[in-house]
Amino acid sequence: MSGASNIEYQFMTKNLYYSGPISDHYDGVRFFNPGQPSTDRGLKDIWKWRATGYTQQWPKQVAVRVAFPLSRSKNIRVTMVGHATLLIQVGDLNILTDPVWSERTSPVSFVGPKRVTEPGISFDRLPQIDVVLLSHNHYDHLDISTIKQLVNAFNPLIVTPLGNDVIIKKEIATARVITGDWEDRIMIGSSASVTITRANHWSNRGLWDRRMALWSTFMIDTSKGRVWFGGDTGYGDGSIFKEIYTRYGAPDLTLIPLGGYEPRWFMSSQHVDPSEAVQIYKDLNAKYAIGIHWGTFQLTDEGREAPRQELGCALTQAGIEQSCFIAAEPGEVFEFPSESK
């Protein structure tokens, strides 16, 4: 923590969202990343960033080709919607990750980061959605407006880490939400499950609730293959990704964040850069990777094309074929052969 700049720690002694036993990553009030760099940043850090940083100019709009998804797919089929929102279709399950169809990622509709790409799937073209995975409660990942639309249209099962159910149910009483801790396994079909896996990140929805709800990544296991969704994470010392591989085995496909990484002194503990994304791919011993969390909302200083360009350089330096790890644009569709078990 950064001392007096984190003034909320002096006042909030009760968790707003979760009540549970103390653990190796929960101190009774707030969650944390054990053994990893602190993600906490105070007002002085933000002022320093804004005073010394240089934000690259993004285009106001980038055209995309909107996809028309299949109703179902037995094999792994992924359609990029934008940022961390993807439609994963596998084993006749339709899964959405961190769904955001709103124009802005913000607590209000008139200010905040505005999308520069249309969603890669129009909302009214979505197939039946069975499951929604929500990695954490930041506004670019948990968008209440979109969740309301999904509940009204499809009534999906929502799987999310501890505490986020309170945020959702406060606004959407009818939502079907299951929460879990890191390493909890939840069945999402007759032969499919999702395990809540670790991330190096943090959470908040306002000024007073920092780290009061848990954050995660997810491992999806089906009879047709294994997919790991990286949500939002820093690399840290890399141990959590090696542990995920040791515990669960290699994914057939990884969905790894690429963007939101500059300046590094501010962002490194919470967001990977492209070279670290390649290292995660290697740590997990994955077959394929899709780069997410870039090019839709400008959240940090790097240019829009920088994540894709730097990914290409990192892959070359690591001796990895470019076709194994692709930075996905909204509307792009990726299909992978069955890995029946």
C-alpha positions as CSV (number, residue, x, y, z in Angstrom):
1,M,0.0,0.0,0.0
2,S,1.1,3.6,-0.6
3,G,0.5,4.9,2.9
4,A,-1.6,8.1,3.5
5,S,-2.6,8.4,-0.1
6,N,-4.8,5.3,0.4
7,I,-7.0,7.2,2.8
8,E,-9.9,4.7,2.5
9,Y,-8.0,2.2,4.6
10,Q,-8.4,4.4,7.6
11,F,-12.2,4.3,7.5
12,M,-13.5,1.1,5.9
13,T,-13.2,-1.8,8.4
14,K,-16.0,-4.0,7.0
15,N,-16.2,-5.6,3.6
16,L,-19.2,-4.3,1.6
17,Y,-19.6,-7.5,-0.5
18,Y,-18.2,-10.5,1.2
19,S,-18.1,-12.1,4.7
20,G,-16.0,-15.2,5.1
21,P,-13.0,-16.7,6.9
22,I,-9.5,-15.2,6.7
23,S,-7.4,-17.1,4.2
24,D,-4.0,-16.8,2.5
25,H,-5.5,-14.1,0.2
26,Y,-8.2,-12.5,2.4
27,D,-7.4,-10.6,5.5
28,G,-11.0,-10.4,6.8
29,V,-11.7,-7.1,5.0
30,R,-9.8,-7.1,1.7
31,F,-8.4,-9.6,-0.8
32,F,-4.8,-9.5,-1.9
33,N,-2.3,-11.3,-4.1
34,P,-0.1,-13.4,-1.8
35,G,3.6,-13.2,-2.6
36,Q,3.1,-10.8,-5.6
37,P,3.8,-7.1,-6.1
38,S,1.2,-4.7,-4.7
39,T,-1.3,-3.3,-7.1
40,D,-2.4,-0.4,-4.9
41,R,-1.9,3.0,-6.3
42,G,-2.7,6.3,-4.6
43,L,-3.5,9.8,-5.8
44,K,0.2,10.8,-5.8
45,D,0.8,7.9,-8.2
46,I,-2.0,9.0,-10.5
47,W,-0.8,12.6,-10.4
48,K,2.7,11.5,-11.3
49,W,1.4,9.4,-14.2
50,R,-0.7,12.3,-15.6
51,A,2.2,14.8,-15.1
52,T,5.0,12.7,-16.6
53,G,3.2,10.3,-18.9
54,Y,2.6,10.7,-22.6
55,T,-0.7,9.3,-24.0
56,Q,-0.6,8.2,-27.6
57,Q,-3.4,9.4,-29.8
58,W,-6.0,6.8,-30.8
59,P,-8.4,7.0,-33.7
60,K,-11.9,7.9,-32.8
61,Q,-13.3,4.9,-34.8
62,V,-11.9,1.7,-36.3
63,A,-14.1,-0.2,-38.7
64,V,-14.6,-3.9,-38.0
65,R,-16.4,-6.7,-39.8
66,V,-19.3,-7.9,-37.6
67,A,-19.6,-11.6,-37.2
68,F,-22.8,-13.8,-37.5
69,P,-22.2,-16.6,-35.0
70,L,-23.4,-20.2,-35.3
71,S,-26.2,-21.2,-32.9
72,R,-23.9,-24.0,-31.4
73,S,-20.5,-25.6,-32.0
74,K,-19.2,-28.9,-30.8
75,N,-15.5,-27.9,-31.4
76,I,-13.8,-24.9,-29.9
77,R,-15.0,-21.8,-31.8
78,V,-14.2,-18.3,-30.5
79,T,-15.6,-15.0,-31.7
80,M,-13.9,-11.8,-30.6
81,V,-16.5,-9.2,-29.5
82,G,-14.1,-6.6,-28.2
83,H,-11.7,-5.9,-25.2
84,A,-12.2,-8.9,-22.9
85,T,-15.6,-9.9,-24.3
86,L,-15.5,-13.2,-26.3
87,L,-18.1,-15.7,-27.3
88,I,-16.7,-19.2,-26.6
89,Q,-18.6,-22.0,-28.3
90,V,-17.5,-25.5,-27.4
91,G,-19.3,-28.8,-26.7
92,D,-22.6,-27.2,-27.5
93,L,-22.1,-24.6,-24.7
94,N,-22.2,-20.9,-25.5
95,I,-20.1,-18.9,-23.0
96,L,-19.6,-15.1,-22.8
97,T,-16.6,-13.6,-21.0
98,D,-16.7,-10.2,-19.3
99,P,-19.5,-9.0,-21.6
100,V,-19.6,-5.3,-22.4
101,W,-21.8,-3.9,-25.2
102,S,-22.0,-0.4,-23.7
103,E,-20.5,2.6,-25.4
104,R,-18.4,3.5,-22.4
105,T,-16.7,1.7,-19.5
106,S,-17.6,3.9,-16.7
107,P,-20.0,4.3,-13.7
108,V,-21.9,6.9,-15.8
109,S,-22.9,6.9,-19.4
110,F,-21.7,10.4,-20.5
111,V,-18.0,10.2,-19.6
112,G,-15.2,7.6,-19.4
113,P,-13.3,5.5,-22.0
114,K,-15.4,5.2,-25.2
115,R,-15.2,2.3,-27.5
116,V,-13.5,2.9,-30.8
117,T,-14.7,-0.4,-32.4
118,E,-18.3,-1.6,-32.7
119,P,-18.9,-5.0,-30.9
120,G,-17.8,-7.8,-33.1
121,I,-21.3,-9.4,-32.7
122,S,-24.4,-7.3,-32.6
123,F,-26.3,-8.0,-29.4
124,D,-29.4,-9.0,-31.3
125,R,-27.4,-11.6,-33.2
126,L,-26.2,-13.5,-30.2
127,P,-27.1,-17.1,-29.9
128,Q,-28.6,-18.5,-26.7
129,I,-26.1,-17.7,-24.0
130,D,-25.7,-20.5,-21.4
131,V,-22.9,-19.2,-19.2
132,V,-21.3,-15.8,-18.4
133,L,-17.8,-15.7,-16.8
134,L,-17.1,-12.4,-15.0
135,S,-13.4,-12.1,-13.9
136,H,-13.7,-9.1,-11.6
137,N,-15.7,-5.9,-11.0
138,H,-13.9,-3.1,-12.9
139,Y,-16.2,-1.3,-15.3
140,D,-14.5,-2.6,-18.4
141,H,-15.2,-6.1,-17.3
142,L,-18.4,-6.0,-15.3
143,D,-21.0,-3.9,-17.1
144,I,-24.3,-3.9,-15.3
145,S,-26.2,-2.6,-18.3
146,T,-25.1,-5.5,-20.5
147,I,-25.7,-8.1,-17.7
148,K,-29.3,-6.8,-17.5
149,Q,-29.7,-7.3,-21.2
150,L,-28.3,-10.8,-21.0
151,V,-30.4,-11.8,-18.0
152,N,-33.6,-10.6,-19.7
153,A,-32.8,-12.3,-23.0
154,F,-31.2,-15.6,-22.0
155,N,-31.1,-15.9,-18.1
156,P,-27.6,-17.4,-18.2
157,L,-25.7,-18.8,-15.3
158,I,-23.2,-16.2,-14.1
159,V,-19.9,-17.5,-12.6
160,T,-17.7,-15.0,-10.8
161,P,-15.3,-14.8,-7.9
162,L,-16.3,-14.0,-4.3
163,G,-18.2,-10.8,-3.6
164,N,-19.2,-9.9,-7.1
165,D,-22.6,-11.6,-6.7
166,V,-23.7,-8.8,-4.3
167,I,-22.9,-6.1,-6.9
168,I,-24.9,-8.0,-9.6
169,K,-27.9,-8.9,-7.4
170,K,-28.2,-5.4,-6.1
171,E,-29.1,-4.3,-9.6
172,I,-30.5,-7.5,-11.0
173,A,-32.4,-9.5,-8.4
174,T,-33.3,-12.3,-10.8
175,A,-29.8,-13.0,-12.0
176,R,-28.5,-16.6,-11.5
177,V,-25.1,-16.1,-9.9
178,I,-22.6,-18.7,-8.5
179,T,-19.5,-17.4,-6.8
180,G,-16.4,-19.2,-5.8
181,D,-12.9,-18.8,-4.5
182,W,-9.6,-19.5,-6.3
183,E,-9.4,-23.2,-7.2
184,D,-13.2,-23.8,-6.9
185,R,-14.6,-26.0,-9.7
186,I,-18.2,-25.3,-10.9
187,M,-20.1,-27.6,-13.2
188,I,-21.6,-25.7,-16.2
189,G,-22.9,-28.6,-18.2
190,S,-23.2,-32.4,-18.0
191,S,-19.6,-32.8,-19.0
192,A,-18.2,-29.3,-18.7
193,S,-16.8,-27.3,-15.8
194,V,-15.1,-24.0,-15.0
195,T,-12.4,-23.6,-12.4
196,I,-11.8,-20.2,-10.9
197,T,-8.0,-19.7,-11.1
198,R,-5.7,-17.0,-9.8
199,A,-4.9,-13.6,-11.3
200,N,-2.5,-10.8,-10.2
201,H,-5.0,-8.0,-10.1
202,W,-7.4,-6.0,-7.9
203,S,-11.0,-4.7,-7.8
204,N,-13.1,-1.7,-7.0
205,R,-16.4,0.0,-8.2
206,G,-15.9,3.3,-6.3
207,L,-13.6,5.1,-3.8
208,W,-14.2,3.0,-0.8
209,D,-14.4,-0.7,-1.9
210,R,-10.8,-1.4,-3.1
211,R,-10.1,-5.1,-3.1
212,M,-13.4,-6.0,-1.4
213,A,-14.4,-8.5,-4.2
214,L,-12.1,-11.1,-5.6
215,W,-10.6,-11.3,-9.1
216,S,-9.7,-14.3,-11.2
217,T,-9.0,-16.0,-14.4
218,F,-10.9,-19.2,-15.5
219,M,-10.1,-22.7,-16.8
220,I,-12.9,-24.1,-18.9
221,D,-12.8,-27.9,-19.2
222,T,-15.1,-29.7,-21.7
223,S,-15.0,-33.0,-23.6
224,K,-13.9,-31.1,-26.7
225,G,-11.0,-29.3,-25.2
226,R,-9.7,-26.9,-22.5
227,V,-9.7,-23.1,-22.7
228,W,-8.1,-20.7,-20.2
229,F,-9.5,-17.1,-20.1
230,G,-7.0,-14.6,-18.7
231,G,-9.4,-11.8,-17.9
232,D,-7.0,-9.1,-16.5
233,T,-3.7,-9.8,-14.8
234,G,-0.2,-8.8,-14.2
235,Y,2.7,-11.3,-14.5
236,G,4.3,-10.8,-11.1
237,D,7.0,-13.5,-10.6
238,G,5.1,-15.8,-12.9
239,S,4.5,-18.5,-10.3
240,I,0.7,-18.4,-10.6
241,F,0.8,-19.4,-14.2
242,K,3.2,-22.2,-13.6
243,E,1.0,-23.4,-10.8
244,I,-2.1,-23.3,-13.0
245,Y,-0.3,-25.5,-15.6
246,T,0.9,-27.9,-12.9
247,R,-2.5,-28.2,-11.3
248,Y,-4.7,-28.4,-14.4
249,G,-2.5,-29.2,-17.4
250,A,-2.0,-27.4,-20.6
251,P,-4.9,-25.6,-22.2
252,D,-5.7,-26.2,-25.9
253,L,-6.4,-22.4,-26.2
254,T,-5.5,-19.5,-24.0
255,L,-7.1,-16.0,-24.1
256,I,-4.4,-13.7,-22.9
257,P,-4.7,-9.9,-22.2
258,L,-2.2,-7.7,-24.3
259,G,-3.1,-4.1,-23.6
260,G,-3.4,-1.6,-20.8
261,Y,0.3,-1.7,-19.9
262,E,1.9,1.8,-20.2
263,P,3.5,3.3,-18.2
264,R,5.1,0.1,-16.8
265,W,6.0,1.7,-13.4
266,F,2.3,2.2,-12.8
267,M,0.7,-0.8,-14.6
268,S,3.2,-3.7,-14.4
269,S,1.7,-5.3,-11.3
270,Q,-1.8,-5.4,-12.7
271,H,-1.5,-5.7,-16.5
272,V,0.9,-7.7,-18.6
273,D,2.6,-6.3,-21.6
274,P,2.9,-8.4,-24.9
275,S,6.3,-9.9,-23.9
276,E,4.8,-11.1,-20.6
277,A,1.7,-12.4,-22.5
278,V,4.0,-14.6,-24.5
279,Q,5.6,-15.8,-21.3
280,I,2.2,-16.8,-19.9
281,Y,1.6,-18.7,-23.1
282,K,4.9,-20.5,-22.6
283,D,4.2,-21.0,-18.8
284,L,0.9,-22.7,-19.5
285,N,2.3,-24.8,-22.3
286,A,-0.7,-23.9,-24.4
287,K,-1.2,-24.9,-28.0
288,Y,-2.7,-21.7,-29.2
289,A,-3.4,-18.2,-27.9
290,I,-5.6,-15.3,-28.8
291,G,-4.6,-11.8,-27.6
292,I,-7.5,-9.8,-25.9
293,H,-7.9,-6.7,-23.9
294,W,-6.6,-4.3,-26.5
295,G,-7.8,-2.0,-29.3
296,T,-11.4,-1.3,-28.1
297,F,-11.1,1.1,-25.1
298,Q,-8.2,3.4,-24.5
299,L,-7.4,2.9,-20.9
300,T,-3.6,3.6,-20.8
301,D,-0.8,5.4,-22.6
302,E,0.2,3.0,-25.4
303,G,-1.0,3.5,-29.0
304,R,-3.8,1.3,-30.3
305,E,-1.6,-0.8,-32.6
306,A,1.3,-1.1,-30.1
307,P,0.1,-4.4,-28.5
308,R,-0.2,-6.2,-31.8
309,Q,3.1,-4.9,-33.0
310,E,4.9,-5.7,-29.8
311,L,3.3,-9.1,-29.7
312,G,4.8,-9.9,-33.1
313,C,8.3,-8.8,-31.9
314,A,8.0,-10.9,-28.7
315,L,6.9,-14.0,-30.7
316,T,9.8,-13.6,-33.1
317,Q,12.3,-13.2,-30.2
318,A,10.8,-16.3,-28.5
319,G,11.0,-18.3,-31.7
320,I,7.2,-18.9,-31.7
321,E,5.2,-19.1,-34.9
322,Q,3.1,-16.0,-35.4
323,S,0.1,-18.1,-36.2
324,C,0.2,-19.7,-32.7
325,F,-0.7,-16.4,-31.0
326,I,-2.9,-13.9,-32.7
327,A,-4.0,-10.4,-31.5
328,A,-7.8,-10.6,-32.2
329,E,-9.8,-7.8,-33.8
330,P,-13.5,-7.5,-33.0
331,G,-15.5,-9.8,-35.4
332,E,-12.7,-12.2,-36.0
333,V,-13.7,-15.9,-35.6
334,F,-11.2,-18.7,-34.7
335,E,-11.9,-22.4,-34.9
336,F,-9.9,-25.2,-33.4
337,P,-10.0,-28.9,-34.0
338,S,-11.7,-31.2,-31.4
339,E,-9.6,-32.4,-28.5
340,S,-12.1,-35.0,-27.3
341,K,-11.1,-36.7,-24.0
